[in-house]
Amino acid sequence: MFRLDSRVVVVIGAASGIGESVARAAAGQGASVVAMDLDVEGLARVVREIEEAGGTASYRRVDIRDGSDVRAALEEVEGLDGVVCTPSINVRKRILDYSDEELDRVIDVNLKGSFHVLQAAGRVMQTNGGGSIVVFSSIRSLTVEPGQSVYAATKAGIVQMARTLAAELGPFGVRVNAVAPGVVETPLTAPIKAQEDWYRAYADKSVLKRWARADEMAGPTLFLLSDAASYVTGTVLFVDGGWTAVDGRFSPPE
């Protein structure tokens, strides 16, 4: 049920981090992977290493901020079965300190970028008669901290867009879901990791007392792409080490 043999899966954000891990894992489960990103050198490296490991992969540059580019990229893929969209950015600032330029930048990548992918993938899969789309949200869709306003708003928005598209395309056999990671060691979170107190505080908030590795997001994503999730749509799969399950303020004495 969990294999992806004969499936064609596009992974956007595949040049690094979670996207790279998902692309590698999908190829390992038998999918023909089309890796997409802005970073062409990173894409070439990932595809080369997938092929060296016996997998099937190709790559194409895409900018998710450009709806026409996303549409053209996905329409070029023959037999599209699955699409995963991982890219996001963050500007950590208090609301009172945000500039319009920073607001636009985060919204353009996270919210509008995900919208472009959902729209383009949805159109192709509606015509094809089925498929699975997985977009990346975050624990910040539920819980926030100072400096996370716009990022959190976009991640909540991604959830609602995914749910809506799931409702709209369910009759066509298209499933749409979101993965919501906790803290994951990726290039995006490297500045936090570099600050020991901050890094430790995030690790301690998880009930597992550690950060996630990027490859730990691959299994949940592949589940949503696979037949094992054939009746799963319009949902959010939290992969957060228990972060959102507990408040973490105090452990009462036994």
C-alpha positions as CSV (number, residue, x, y, z in Angstrom):
1,M,0.0,0.0,0.0
2,F,2.9,2.4,0.7
3,R,4.8,1.8,-2.5
4,L,4.8,4.4,-5.3
5,D,5.7,2.2,-8.2
6,S,4.7,3.6,-11.6
7,R,3.7,6.9,-10.0
8,V,4.9,10.2,-11.3
9,V,5.5,12.6,-8.4
10,V,6.6,16.2,-8.6
11,V,8.4,17.5,-5.5
12,I,8.7,21.3,-5.3
13,G,11.5,22.5,-3.1
14,A,13.6,19.4,-3.8
15,A,17.0,21.1,-3.9
16,S,17.4,21.0,-0.1
17,G,15.8,20.3,3.3
18,I,12.5,18.6,3.5
19,G,11.9,18.6,-0.2
20,E,15.1,16.9,-0.9
21,S,14.3,14.2,1.6
22,V,10.9,13.7,0.2
23,A,12.3,13.4,-3.4
24,R,14.8,10.8,-2.3
25,A,12.3,8.8,-0.4
26,A,9.7,8.9,-3.2
27,A,12.3,7.6,-5.7
28,G,13.2,4.9,-3.2
29,Q,9.6,3.8,-3.1
30,G,9.5,3.4,-6.8
31,A,8.2,6.8,-8.0
32,S,9.5,8.6,-11.0
33,V,10.4,11.9,-9.4
34,V,10.4,15.3,-11.1
35,A,12.3,17.6,-8.8
36,M,11.6,21.3,-8.9
37,D,13.1,24.3,-7.2
38,L,14.8,27.7,-7.9
39,D,18.2,26.2,-7.1
40,V,19.2,24.4,-10.3
41,E,22.6,23.3,-9.0
42,G,21.0,21.7,-6.0
43,L,18.4,20.0,-8.2
44,A,21.1,18.6,-10.4
45,R,22.9,17.2,-7.4
46,V,19.8,15.6,-5.9
47,V,18.7,14.0,-9.2
48,R,22.2,12.7,-9.9
49,E,22.4,11.1,-6.4
50,I,18.9,9.6,-6.9
51,E,19.9,8.0,-10.2
52,E,23.2,6.7,-8.7
53,A,21.1,5.0,-6.0
54,G,19.0,3.3,-8.7
55,G,16.0,5.7,-8.8
56,T,14.4,7.6,-11.6
57,A,14.4,11.4,-11.5
58,S,14.6,14.5,-13.6
59,Y,14.5,18.2,-12.7
60,R,13.1,21.5,-13.8
61,R,13.6,25.0,-12.4
62,V,10.4,26.6,-11.2
63,D,9.5,29.8,-9.2
64,I,6.3,29.2,-7.2
65,R,5.8,33.0,-7.0
66,D,5.0,32.9,-10.7
67,G,1.7,31.3,-11.4
68,S,2.3,30.9,-15.1
69,D,5.7,29.2,-14.5
70,V,4.1,26.8,-12.1
71,R,1.2,26.0,-14.5
72,A,3.6,25.4,-17.4
73,A,5.9,23.2,-15.3
74,L,3.1,20.9,-14.1
75,E,1.4,20.8,-17.4
76,E,4.6,19.5,-18.9
77,V,4.6,16.4,-16.7
78,E,3.0,13.4,-18.3
79,G,0.9,11.1,-16.1
80,L,1.1,13.3,-13.0
81,D,0.0,11.4,-9.9
82,G,1.4,13.3,-7.0
83,V,2.6,16.8,-6.1
84,V,4.4,17.9,-3.0
85,C,5.1,21.6,-2.2
86,T,7.5,22.4,0.6
87,P,9.0,25.9,0.1
88,S,8.5,28.7,2.6
89,I,10.3,31.6,4.1
90,N,10.0,33.6,7.3
91,V,10.8,37.1,8.5
92,R,10.9,37.0,12.3
93,K,9.7,40.4,13.4
94,R,7.1,41.9,15.7
95,I,4.0,43.0,13.8
96,L,4.8,46.6,14.8
97,D,8.2,46.4,13.0
98,Y,7.1,44.7,9.8
99,S,7.5,46.5,6.5
100,D,5.2,46.2,3.6
101,E,8.0,44.7,1.5
102,E,8.6,42.0,4.1
103,L,4.9,41.3,4.4
104,D,4.7,40.9,0.6
105,R,7.8,38.7,0.5
106,V,6.5,36.1,3.0
107,I,3.0,36.1,1.5
108,D,4.2,35.8,-2.1
109,V,6.2,32.6,-1.3
110,N,4.2,30.9,1.4
111,L,0.6,31.7,0.6
112,K,0.5,32.7,-3.0
113,G,3.2,30.2,-4.0
114,S,1.2,27.4,-2.4
115,F,-2.0,28.7,-4.1
116,H,-0.3,28.6,-7.5
117,V,0.8,25.0,-6.9
118,L,-2.7,23.9,-5.6
119,Q,-4.4,25.5,-8.5
120,A,-2.1,24.2,-11.2
121,A,-1.9,20.7,-9.8
122,G,-5.6,20.6,-9.2
123,R,-6.4,21.6,-12.8
124,V,-4.1,18.9,-14.2
125,M,-5.3,16.2,-11.8
126,Q,-9.0,17.1,-12.4
127,T,-8.4,16.5,-16.1
128,N,-6.5,13.3,-15.4
129,G,-9.1,11.9,-13.1
130,G,-7.2,11.7,-9.8
131,G,-4.1,12.3,-7.9
132,S,-2.7,13.4,-4.5
133,I,-1.5,16.9,-3.5
134,V,0.5,17.5,-0.3
135,V,1.3,21.0,0.8
136,F,3.3,22.0,3.8
137,S,1.8,23.9,6.7
138,S,3.4,24.1,10.2
139,I,2.6,23.9,13.9
140,R,2.4,27.7,13.5
141,S,-1.0,27.2,11.9
142,L,-2.2,26.5,15.5
143,T,0.3,28.0,17.9
144,V,2.4,31.1,17.7
145,E,5.2,33.0,19.4
146,P,6.4,36.6,19.2
147,G,7.8,37.4,15.7
148,Q,5.8,34.7,13.9
149,S,2.7,36.7,12.8
150,V,2.9,36.6,9.0
151,Y,4.5,33.2,8.8
152,A,1.8,31.8,11.1
153,A,-1.0,33.4,9.1
154,T,0.3,32.0,5.8
155,K,0.6,28.5,7.3
156,A,-3.0,28.7,8.6
157,G,-4.1,29.9,5.2
158,I,-2.4,27.0,3.5
159,V,-4.5,24.6,5.6
160,Q,-7.7,26.3,4.6
161,M,-6.8,26.3,0.9
162,A,-5.9,22.6,1.1
163,R,-9.2,21.8,2.8
164,T,-11.2,23.8,0.2
165,L,-9.5,22.2,-2.8
166,A,-10.1,18.8,-1.2
167,A,-13.8,19.6,-1.1
168,E,-13.8,21.0,-4.6
169,L,-11.9,18.1,-6.2
170,G,-13.0,15.2,-4.2
171,P,-15.6,14.2,-6.8
172,F,-12.8,14.0,-9.4
173,G,-10.8,11.6,-7.3
174,V,-8.2,14.1,-6.2
175,R,-7.0,14.1,-2.6
176,V,-5.5,17.2,-1.0
177,N,-3.8,17.2,2.4
178,A,-1.3,19.2,4.5
179,V,1.7,18.2,6.6
180,A,2.4,20.3,9.6
181,P,6.0,19.9,10.9
182,G,7.3,21.1,14.2
183,V,10.9,22.2,14.4
184,V,13.0,20.6,11.7
185,E,16.7,20.9,11.1
186,T,16.8,22.5,7.6
187,P,18.6,25.5,6.1
188,L,15.6,27.6,7.0
189,T,16.1,26.9,10.8
190,A,19.9,27.1,10.8
191,P,20.0,30.5,12.5
192,I,18.1,29.1,15.4
193,K,20.3,26.0,15.7
194,A,23.3,28.3,15.9
195,Q,22.0,29.8,19.2
196,E,22.3,27.1,21.8
197,D,19.6,28.4,24.2
198,W,17.1,28.9,21.5
199,Y,17.8,25.5,20.0
200,R,17.5,23.8,23.4
201,A,14.3,25.5,24.2
202,Y,12.7,24.3,21.0
203,A,14.0,20.8,21.6
204,D,12.6,20.7,25.1
205,K,9.1,21.8,23.9
206,S,8.8,18.6,22.0
207,V,7.8,15.6,24.1
208,L,10.6,13.7,22.3
209,K,13.1,16.4,23.6
210,R,14.7,16.9,20.2
211,W,14.3,18.5,16.8
212,A,13.2,16.5,13.8
213,R,15.5,15.5,10.9
214,A,14.3,16.5,7.5
215,D,14.1,12.9,6.5
216,E,11.5,12.3,9.2
217,M,9.0,14.4,7.2
218,A,9.3,12.0,4.2
219,G,7.4,9.0,5.6
220,P,4.3,11.0,6.5
221,T,4.4,12.7,3.1
222,L,4.7,9.5,1.2
223,F,1.9,8.0,3.2
224,L,-0.4,10.8,2.0
225,L,0.8,10.2,-1.6
226,S,0.2,6.4,-1.4
227,D,-2.8,4.1,-1.6
228,A,-2.5,3.7,2.1
229,A,-4.1,7.1,2.4
230,S,-6.8,6.5,-0.3
231,Y,-9.6,7.7,2.1
232,V,-7.6,10.6,3.6
233,T,-8.3,14.0,2.2
234,G,-8.8,17.5,3.6
235,T,-6.8,16.8,6.7
236,V,-3.7,18.1,8.4
237,L,-1.1,15.6,9.6
238,F,1.0,17.0,12.4
239,V,4.5,15.7,12.5
240,D,5.7,17.7,15.5
241,G,7.1,15.3,18.1
242,G,4.1,16.0,20.3
243,W,4.6,19.8,20.3
244,T,0.9,20.6,19.9
245,A,-0.2,17.9,22.3
246,V,1.0,19.5,25.5
247,D,1.5,23.0,26.8
248,G,4.9,22.2,28.2
249,R,4.8,24.7,31.0
250,F,5.2,22.5,34.0
251,S,5.6,18.8,34.9
252,P,3.8,18.2,38.2
253,P,5.7,16.2,40.8
254,E,4.8,12.5,41.1
